[in-house]
Amino acid sequence: MSEVTVMSIFSLAYRRSDVRDAGRGDVDPFVARYHELPKRPRTRAYGNFPALTGNYDDWKSFIIDAVDQDARPSPELIKANTMLAAWEAHLRIGKVASFPVSVALGVTDVCNARCSFCAYVPERVSNQKATLEQFERADWLKFSRSFRPNGSGLGEPFAHSQITEILLAVRRHAPFIWMDSITNGSLLKGRVLDAIVGFVQYLYVSVNAARAETYEKTMRPLKWDNLMRNLEDLKAAKARANTDLPRLRAGYVCHVHNLEEVVEMPLLLKNLGFEAINVNRMLVPPPFSSADVPLMDLRDSIHTVPERADRIFRELEVECRRHGIALMKPLPTLEMIRSEKAEACA
């Protein structure tokens, strides 16, 4: 299946029809055409690969015509492109007619936080960023199923100086695209809320603490009160718009300094409108001598206190059930923590 993870996606282009919306009336001809196409299954689905339906020539012709006639965005356009991409992968087509099914890129690799458990330092930052002009021209996104603006793994997407305009451009070109993003939540305010509420499907917010002192010590220079205010404003904006989008999931990197307070997270998250938490054990970051914040090392890992970590994780499971917060993956057992300690110390 097609997936794009580099900035070169913006080199994609397609021909426009000279007449936009002429003769369409209230019925989208491509929606009608999609439903008329034969969809008899030709293969079985496996993994993330869908069952092939219909035939390759029909799907290719559909997408080529949709490009030539500048078809309006629709869920059917996305489904047709996804099926064409699946056929092209199955047939090992070299020169494809489909557009990327999943688009994952870093709109910026700049981050406004220097977390002590993360080896994100200036030496790893290129300062490259996508431009608003590139997104203004990316109307081919209407064919894509999903878009993630920090697919590179580095950077805070909302630190981009034009992120609101970029999000609005994506929303205009591709109103049916699935969009989610990882964020530290410190910049979710003002016009950004207007751009994401009711459109972005999920925000994965890196919270990493349940108390102000721990948060501000490990996520410099971010401020706890600012994060709480932003999340309350987001909750209020969703209520005003009568929408549950974006849905919220919390990220929590667990180390010895925030281990005890993780059991306080389910209640906090419930009150802020979150639905789930993803707990990860801190992996010791590689040291950088020029880092402006001392980075954690093996002594800060929960693998140094396996019995204590196991007890707290079991308490967390109880609190998550009590407050209706889902665990995105099972918490480690004592045996797992002990075995990982042996590997880390080897």
C-alpha positions as CSV (number, residue, x, y, z in Angstrom):
1,M,0.0,0.0,0.0
2,S,1.2,3.5,-0.7
3,E,2.7,5.5,2.1
4,V,4.7,8.7,1.9
5,T,7.1,9.8,4.7
6,V,9.3,12.4,3.0
7,M,8.8,16.0,1.9
8,S,8.9,15.1,-1.8
9,I,5.1,14.4,-1.6
10,F,4.6,18.0,-2.6
11,S,6.0,17.3,-6.0
12,L,2.8,15.4,-6.8
13,A,0.5,17.2,-9.2
14,Y,-2.4,16.5,-11.5
15,R,-4.3,18.2,-14.3
16,R,-7.3,20.2,-13.6
17,S,-10.5,20.5,-15.6
18,D,-11.0,23.9,-17.2
19,V,-14.6,24.0,-15.9
20,R,-15.2,23.3,-12.2
21,D,-18.5,21.9,-11.0
22,A,-20.1,22.4,-14.4
23,G,-23.3,20.4,-14.9
24,R,-22.9,18.5,-11.6
25,G,-26.0,19.8,-9.9
26,D,-26.7,18.2,-6.5
27,V,-25.3,14.8,-7.4
28,D,-21.7,14.0,-7.4
29,P,-21.1,11.8,-10.5
30,F,-18.1,10.1,-9.1
31,V,-20.0,9.1,-6.0
32,A,-22.7,7.6,-8.2
33,R,-20.0,6.0,-10.4
34,Y,-18.3,4.4,-7.4
35,H,-21.5,2.7,-6.3
36,E,-22.1,1.4,-9.8
37,L,-18.7,-0.3,-10.1
38,P,-18.5,-4.1,-9.7
39,K,-17.1,-5.0,-6.3
40,R,-17.0,-8.8,-6.3
41,P,-14.2,-9.9,-4.0
42,R,-11.2,-11.3,-5.9
43,T,-8.9,-12.1,-2.9
44,R,-9.1,-12.3,0.8
45,A,-8.0,-9.6,3.1
46,Y,-4.9,-10.2,5.1
47,G,-3.1,-8.0,7.7
48,N,-3.6,-4.3,6.7
49,F,-4.1,-5.3,3.0
50,P,-7.7,-5.2,1.9
51,A,-9.5,-7.8,-0.2
52,L,-9.2,-6.9,-3.8
53,T,-12.6,-6.1,-5.4
54,G,-13.7,-5.4,-8.9
55,N,-10.9,-5.1,-11.4
56,Y,-7.8,-3.1,-11.9
57,D,-8.8,-1.3,-15.1
58,D,-12.0,0.0,-13.7
59,W,-10.3,1.5,-10.6
60,K,-7.5,3.0,-12.7
61,S,-10.0,4.6,-15.1
62,F,-12.0,6.0,-12.1
63,I,-9.0,7.7,-10.6
64,I,-7.7,9.0,-13.9
65,D,-11.1,10.5,-14.7
66,A,-11.4,11.9,-11.2
67,V,-8.1,13.7,-11.8
68,D,-9.0,15.0,-15.2
69,Q,-12.4,16.3,-14.1
70,D,-11.3,17.5,-10.7
71,A,-13.7,15.4,-8.7
72,R,-15.0,16.8,-5.5
73,P,-13.7,15.3,-2.2
74,S,-15.8,12.4,-1.0
75,P,-15.3,9.2,1.0
76,E,-15.9,7.3,-2.2
77,L,-12.9,9.0,-3.8
78,I,-10.7,7.8,-0.9
79,K,-12.1,4.2,-1.1
80,A,-11.5,4.1,-4.9
81,N,-7.9,5.3,-4.5
82,T,-7.2,2.8,-1.7
83,M,-8.5,0.0,-3.9
84,L,-6.4,1.1,-6.9
85,A,-3.3,1.3,-4.7
86,A,-4.0,-2.3,-3.5
87,W,-4.4,-3.5,-7.0
88,E,-1.2,-1.8,-8.1
89,A,0.7,-3.4,-5.2
90,H,-0.8,-6.8,-6.0
91,L,0.1,-6.5,-9.7
92,R,3.5,-4.9,-8.9
93,I,2.8,-1.9,-11.1
94,G,5.8,0.3,-11.5
95,K,4.3,3.5,-12.7
96,V,1.3,3.9,-10.5
97,A,-1.9,6.0,-11.1
98,S,-2.9,6.0,-7.4
99,F,-2.1,8.7,-4.9
100,P,-0.5,8.0,-1.5
101,V,-3.0,6.2,0.8
102,S,-1.2,7.3,4.0
103,V,0.7,10.5,4.3
104,A,3.1,10.9,7.3
105,L,5.6,13.7,7.4
106,G,7.1,16.2,9.8
107,V,5.8,19.7,9.0
108,T,8.6,20.8,11.2
109,D,11.3,19.1,13.3
110,V,11.5,21.9,15.8
111,C,10.3,21.2,19.3
112,N,9.6,23.7,22.0
113,A,10.4,21.3,24.8
114,R,13.6,19.8,26.1
115,C,12.4,16.7,28.0
116,S,15.0,15.1,30.2
117,F,14.0,11.6,29.1
118,C,14.2,12.4,25.3
119,A,17.5,12.8,23.4
120,Y,16.0,15.6,21.3
121,V,18.8,18.2,21.1
122,P,19.6,21.0,18.6
123,E,22.2,18.7,16.9
124,R,19.4,16.5,15.7
125,V,17.3,19.4,14.3
126,S,17.6,20.3,10.6
127,N,15.1,23.3,10.8
128,Q,13.5,22.1,7.6
129,K,9.8,22.6,7.4
130,A,6.9,22.4,5.0
131,T,5.5,25.6,3.7
132,L,1.9,26.8,3.5
133,E,2.3,27.2,-0.3
134,Q,3.1,23.5,-0.6
135,F,-0.1,22.6,1.3
136,E,-2.1,25.1,-0.7
137,R,-1.1,23.1,-3.8
138,A,-1.6,19.7,-2.3
139,D,-5.3,19.3,-3.4
140,W,-4.4,15.7,-4.2
141,L,-4.8,15.0,-0.5
142,K,-8.5,14.4,-1.2
143,F,-7.5,11.0,-2.5
144,S,-5.6,10.0,0.6
145,R,-7.0,8.1,3.5
146,S,-4.9,9.5,6.4
147,F,-2.5,12.3,7.2
148,R,-0.1,12.7,10.2
149,P,1.8,16.0,10.4
150,N,4.6,14.6,12.6
151,G,5.3,11.3,10.9
152,S,9.1,11.9,11.1
153,G,9.1,11.3,14.9
154,L,10.8,14.5,15.8
155,G,9.3,17.9,16.4
156,E,6.1,19.5,17.8
157,P,3.8,20.1,14.8
158,F,2.0,23.0,16.4
159,A,5.3,24.9,16.7
160,H,5.2,25.6,13.0
161,S,4.5,29.3,12.5
162,Q,1.8,28.6,10.0
163,I,0.3,25.5,11.4
164,T,-3.3,26.9,11.6
165,E,-3.2,27.9,7.9
166,I,-1.8,24.5,7.0
167,L,-4.5,22.6,8.9
168,L,-7.2,24.8,7.3
169,A,-5.7,24.0,3.9
170,V,-5.8,20.3,4.6
171,R,-9.3,20.6,5.9
172,R,-10.4,22.5,2.7
173,H,-8.7,20.1,0.3
174,A,-9.5,16.9,2.1
175,P,-12.5,17.2,4.4
176,F,-12.9,13.4,4.7
177,I,-9.3,12.5,5.5
178,W,-8.4,10.8,8.8
179,M,-5.9,13.0,10.6
180,D,-4.2,12.5,13.9
181,S,-1.2,13.9,15.6
182,I,1.2,13.6,18.5
183,T,1.7,16.8,20.5
184,N,2.8,18.1,23.9
185,G,-0.3,20.2,24.1
186,S,1.5,23.4,25.0
187,L,0.4,25.3,21.9
188,L,-3.2,24.1,21.6
189,K,-4.8,27.5,21.8
190,G,-6.5,30.3,19.9
191,R,-7.0,29.8,16.2
192,V,-5.4,26.3,16.4
193,L,-8.5,25.1,18.2
194,D,-10.8,26.3,15.4
195,A,-8.7,24.3,12.9
196,I,-8.7,21.0,14.8
197,V,-12.1,20.8,16.6
198,G,-14.5,18.7,14.6
199,F,-11.9,17.7,12.1
200,V,-8.8,16.0,13.6
201,Q,-9.7,12.5,14.7
202,Y,-7.2,12.0,17.5
203,L,-4.6,13.9,19.5
204,Y,-2.0,11.9,21.4
205,V,-0.9,14.3,24.1
206,S,2.4,13.7,25.8
207,V,1.6,14.5,29.4
208,N,4.2,12.4,31.3
209,A,3.3,13.7,34.8
210,A,0.2,14.1,37.0
211,R,1.8,16.9,39.2
212,A,3.1,20.3,38.2
213,E,6.5,20.0,39.9
214,T,7.3,16.7,38.1
215,Y,6.0,18.0,34.8
216,E,8.0,21.3,34.9
217,K,11.2,19.5,36.0
218,T,11.2,16.9,33.3
219,M,9.6,18.8,30.4
220,R,11.4,22.2,30.5
221,P,10.4,24.9,29.7
222,L,6.8,23.9,29.5
223,K,4.4,25.0,32.2
224,W,1.8,22.7,33.9
225,D,-0.8,25.5,34.3
226,N,-0.6,26.3,30.6
227,L,-1.1,22.7,29.6
228,M,-4.1,22.3,31.9
229,R,-5.6,25.6,30.6
230,N,-5.2,24.5,27.0
231,L,-6.8,21.1,27.6
232,E,-9.8,22.8,29.4
233,D,-10.1,25.2,26.5
234,L,-10.1,22.4,24.0
235,K,-12.8,20.5,26.1
236,A,-14.9,23.7,26.1
237,A,-14.4,24.2,22.3
238,K,-15.6,20.7,21.6
239,A,-18.6,21.2,23.8
240,R,-19.6,24.4,21.9
241,A,-19.2,22.7,18.6
242,N,-21.1,19.6,19.8
243,T,-18.4,17.2,18.7
244,D,-16.2,14.6,20.3
245,L,-13.3,15.4,17.8
246,P,-10.5,15.4,18.4
247,R,-10.6,12.4,20.7
248,L,-7.8,12.5,23.3
249,R,-5.3,9.9,24.4
250,A,-2.4,10.6,26.8
251,G,1.2,9.5,26.5
252,Y,3.1,8.8,29.7
253,V,6.8,8.0,29.6
254,C,7.4,6.2,32.9
255,H,10.6,6.7,35.0
256,V,11.5,6.6,38.6
257,H,10.6,10.3,39.1
258,N,7.0,10.0,37.9
259,L,6.3,6.4,38.7
260,E,4.1,6.9,41.9
261,E,1.9,9.6,40.4
262,V,0.9,7.6,37.3
263,V,-1.9,6.2,39.4
264,E,-3.3,9.7,39.6
265,M,-3.6,10.0,35.9
266,P,-6.9,8.2,35.2
267,L,-8.9,10.6,37.3
268,L,-7.1,13.6,35.9
269,L,-7.6,12.3,32.3
270,K,-11.3,11.6,32.9
271,N,-11.9,15.2,34.1
272,L,-10.1,16.6,31.0
273,G,-12.1,14.5,28.5
274,F,-9.4,11.8,27.6
275,E,-10.4,8.3,26.8
276,A,-7.1,6.3,27.0
277,I,-3.5,6.3,28.2
278,N,-0.4,4.8,26.6
279,V,2.2,4.0,29.2
280,N,5.8,3.5,28.0
281,R,8.9,2.7,30.0
282,M,11.6,5.3,29.6
283,L,14.3,4.1,27.3
284,V,17.7,5.6,28.3
285,P,18.5,8.3,25.7
286,P,22.0,8.4,24.2
287,P,24.0,11.2,25.9
288,F,24.8,14.4,24.2
289,S,27.5,16.6,25.8
290,S,26.0,19.8,24.6
291,A,22.5,19.1,25.8
292,D,21.1,22.1,27.7
293,V,19.2,19.8,30.0
294,P,20.9,16.8,31.7
295,L,19.4,13.7,30.2
296,M,18.2,10.7,32.3
297,D,20.3,7.5,32.4
298,L,19.9,3.9,33.6
299,R,19.6,5.0,37.2
300,D,16.3,6.8,36.3
301,S,14.8,3.8,34.7
302,I,12.0,1.8,36.3
303,H,14.1,-1.3,35.7
304,T,16.1,-0.3,38.8
305,V,12.9,-0.8,40.9
306,P,11.0,-3.7,39.3
307,E,9.0,-4.7,42.4
308,R,7.9,-1.2,43.0
309,A,7.0,-0.6,39.4
310,D,5.0,-3.8,39.3
311,R,2.9,-2.8,42.3
312,I,2.2,0.6,40.9
313,F,1.2,-0.8,37.5
314,R,-1.3,-3.1,39.1
315,E,-2.8,-0.1,41.0
316,L,-2.9,1.8,37.7
317,E,-5.0,-1.0,36.1
318,V,-7.5,-0.7,38.9
319,E,-7.7,3.1,38.6
320,C,-8.1,2.9,34.8
321,R,-11.1,0.6,35.2
322,R,-12.6,2.8,38.0
323,H,-12.5,5.9,35.8
324,G,-13.2,4.4,32.4
325,I,-9.7,5.2,30.9
326,A,-8.6,2.5,28.5
327,L,-5.0,1.2,28.5
328,M,-3.7,1.4,24.9
329,K,-1.5,-1.6,25.6
330,P,-1.1,-4.0,28.5
331,L,1.2,-2.9,31.3
332,P,4.3,-4.9,31.8
333,T,4.5,-7.7,34.3
334,L,7.1,-8.1,37.0
335,E,8.8,-10.8,34.9
336,M,9.0,-8.5,31.9
337,I,10.5,-5.6,33.9
338,R,13.1,-7.9,35.4
339,S,14.1,-9.4,32.1
340,E,14.3,-5.9,30.5
341,K,16.6,-4.8,33.4
342,A,18.9,-7.7,32.7
343,E,19.0,-6.7,29.0
344,A,19.6,-3.0,29.8
345,C,22.5,-3.7,32.1
346,A,24.1,-6.2,29.8
